[in-house]
Amino acid sequence: MKKTYDRALTVEELASLPDSDIDTSDVPELDARFWEKARLVMPEAKQQVSLRVSPDVLAYFKAQHPNGYTSKMAAVLAAYVSAHQSS
């Protein structure tokens, strides 16, 4: 973006910006070579569970990721599993 912001913008704020105000100079062009190697990855089906967590943990994730805190919690758990499977 042309100007620096003192905080991260919400999805709604980003969506309302005109394209001309978005600096894409650090985004590489997607040429034919990129698309030759691209592959479709379907998301895994997720299983719904009920999980009890401490109020401070829940408050942290909700504050950091108000519109996707459960997805972020799942990602953190997946990273933990991945790190411990390779050891």
C-alpha positions in Angstrom: 0.0 0.0 0.0 1.2 3.5 -0.6 0.9 4.6 3.0 2.0 2.8 6.1 -0.7 2.0 8.6 -0.2 1.9 12.4 -2.3 -1.2 12.7 -3.4 -4.1 10.6 -6.4 -3.3 8.5 -9.5 -5.4 8.7 -10.8 -7.4 5.8 -13.6 -4.9 5.3 -11.1 -2.0 5.3 -8.8 -3.8 2.8 -11.8 -4.6 0.6 -12.9 -0.9 0.5 -9.5 0.3 -0.7 -9.3 1.2 -4.4 -6.9 -1.1 -6.3 -4.8 2.0 -7.2 -4.0 2.4 -3.4 -2.6 -1.1 -3.1 1.2 -1.5 -3.6 1.8 -4.8 -5.2 5.5 -4.2 -6.1 6.6 -7.0 -3.8 4.2 -9.5 -5.3 5.8 -11.5 -8.2 3.9 -11.9 -11.5 2.4 -15.3 -11.9 3.8 -16.4 -15.3 3.2 -19.5 -17.3 6.0 -21.3 -15.4 4.1 -20.9 -12.2 0.9 -22.3 -13.6 2.8 -25.3 -15.1 3.8 -26.4 -11.6 0.5 -25.4 -9.8 -1.6 -28.2 -8.5 -5.1 -28.2 -6.9 -5.1 -29.1 -3.3 -8.4 -29.9 -1.8 -8.8 -29.2 1.9 -9.1 -32.1 4.3 -12.5 -32.7 5.8 -12.4 -31.5 9.4 -14.0 -33.3 12.3 -16.0 -31.3 14.7 -15.1 -31.6 18.4 -15.8 -30.0 21.7 -12.7 -28.8 23.5 -12.3 -27.1 26.8 -9.7 -24.4 27.0 -8.8 -21.9 29.7 -10.5 -18.5 29.4 -7.2 -16.7 28.8 -6.3 -19.0 25.9 -9.7 -18.4 24.3 -9.6 -14.7 24.9 -6.1 -14.5 23.3 -7.2 -16.3 20.1 -10.4 -14.3 19.9 -8.6 -11.0 20.3 -5.9 -11.9 17.7 -8.3 -13.6 15.2 -11.9 -12.5 15.8 -13.2 -14.0 12.6 -11.2 -17.1 12.5 -10.0 -18.0 16.0 -11.0 -21.7 15.8 -9.2 -22.1 12.5 -6.1 -20.5 14.0 -6.3 -22.7 17.0 -6.5 -25.7 14.7 -3.5 -24.5 12.8 -1.5 -24.1 16.0 -2.4 -27.7 17.0 -1.5 -29.0 13.5 1.9 -27.3 13.7 2.5 -28.9 17.1 1.7 -32.3 15.7 3.9 -31.8 12.7 6.8 -30.6 14.9 6.5 -33.6 17.1 6.0 -36.2 14.4 9.4 -35.4 12.8 11.3 -35.8 16.0 
